[in-house]
Amino acid sequence: MLGALGVARPSLASLAARALSPHRRARRVHTPGRVLSMAAPKIGKDGEKVYPEECKVEVGGRQYRRCAAALVFNPNGDVLLGERSDRPGSWGMPQGGIEIGESQSAAATRELYEEVGMKPGVTHGLALVAEVPPDESFCYAAGGWLAEKGLAGQRLEFTLFHLDTTADPSPLCVLEGLGGETREFTRVKWASWDEAVSSVWESKRGPYVRARELAGPVIEKYLADK
């Protein structure tokens, strides 16, 4: 069974009811932190490229890149993971930056297609279920080019998808990288939440734990109602 701890923000009962209402359920919900409206990339005063203000969110006085994550679950409540092509042994969910004008669920749908080749309405048995309301605990630290742009890291924004099979998901996936993107994963599998948390890059473990707490009741109710 998927575990979930009691939380005060947001109400899990209201989240479940909102997420499972008929298919206008993937609507936007209030975001903790100040989300800035989207616009085209900008050039700094010295001519350097800077990450667009409109694609960031401010949390705790720091700026984080908004990053959509596709949380795909099956009838057993297991979640879809891919092994990172650049980090063998590290597994995670499809994810990527939210682009200009995209909603959270639209970005997650695009990333799911680009990284594993799945798409609601095309992949048999795959359905968009709900957006998980963004939470401050979804932020994680990351360096590299993000730090060069003055960003503390990324904030994951999870969207739930249900794939109606417990069989090996590999035949349903295309891992070469679609939509002009490079290959993200070398293979995919179903995993328990415990395995998902333990096998993801260490910086993302906190966000994954929080995602389990918030998404767990929604997933349980969705499966119970099917």
Secondary structure, 3 states (H helix, E strand, C coil): CCCCCCCCCCCHHHHHHHHCCCCCCCCCCCCCCEECCCCCCEECCCCCEECCHHHEEEECCEEEEEEEEEEEECCCCCEEEEEECCCCCCEECCEEECCCCCCHHHHHHHHHHHHHCCCCCCCCCEEEEEECCCCHHHEEECCCHHHHCCCCEEEEEEEEEEECCCCCCHHHCCCCCCCCCCCCEEEEEEECHHHHHHHCCHHHHHHHHHHHHHHHHHHHHHHHHC
